Amino acid sequence: MKHIAVLDEGTTSTRAVLIAADGSVVTEKNYKVDVHTPGGTRVEQDPKQIVDRSVQALREVLDQARDQGWMSTASPSPTSAPTPPSWTARPANRCPS
């Protein structure tokens, strides 16, 4: 059976979900993200915390999928050459303060 892993970034949490081909949720992991409201309707979050918790949730979902036999770990053949990335890094656009 085929599955898809989904990462949902919300305002207050990050969630990783493994979904089966029939649309059912196989497993999921959710982590709270700290939200600070320094005034008015402005919301601030720690980007490092968002990335760390997203990676943690996704790893746990994928680890469970592998442990349950829902996915296999692919191994490259010894003769395969590395594939270069198809994107280039560029500076992020900054939002005005």
N, C-alpha and C positions, 0 to 999 in steps of 0.2 A: 504494500500500500504506500502511496506517495503522501508526503507531508510537506507543509510549508511553515517556516518559522517567521513570525511577525513581531516587530518591535513597535510598541505604541508609546509615544512620548506625550504625556499630559502635563497639565500645570502643576499638579500635586504628586504625581507618581509616574514611574516608568514600568511598563509591563511587557514581558516576553511571552508569546503564546505559540504553541505548536498546534497546527490545525491539520486535520486529516482531509483526504480527498473528498470525503462526503460532507465537509463543512463543520464537522464536530470538533470541539476543543479537546485535544488529547491531554495536554498539560499546560500550565501557565505559572509564571512567577511574577510577583508584583513587589516593587520597592517604593517607599515613600521618598519624595524629593522635598527638601526644605524650601519653603517659600517665605520671603521677607517682603513686607509692604511698608516701605519707608514713608509713605504718605500718598493720599489720594488714591487713584486707581493704578498706580505704578506697582509692578511686581518685579522682584529681583530674585534670581536663582544662581547658585554656584554651578557654572558649566562643568567643572571637574567632577562634581558630585553627580551630575546628570549622566556624564559619560561613564563614570565608574559604576554606577548602579545599573545602567543600561547593559554594560558588558557583563556584569555579574548575573543579571537576570537571564540574559541570552545564553551565557555559558551553562547555567544551571538547567535550563530547558533542554539545550542540546545534549548535555551530559546525561540527563534522564532519558532522552530519546535513544541515545546510543546504548545505555545500560539496559533498556527494555527491548532492544533489538529493532526499534522503529527506524533506525538509520544505520548505515555502515560508514566506517571511516575509509575514505578512498586513499590509496597510496599511489604516488606517481611511479611510472616505470623507471628503472634505472637509466634508460637511454633518453628520457624526455628532457628537453631543454627548458629552462625557466622562461616564463612569459613576461615580457616587460609590461609595466602598467600602461593603460591607454589614456591616462589623464595626466595633466600637469598641475602642479601646485601653484597657486597664486595668492597674493595677499587678500584677506577677507575685507569686504566693504565695512566700513565703520559707520554706525548709526550716529546721528548728531546727538549731543548730550541734552 
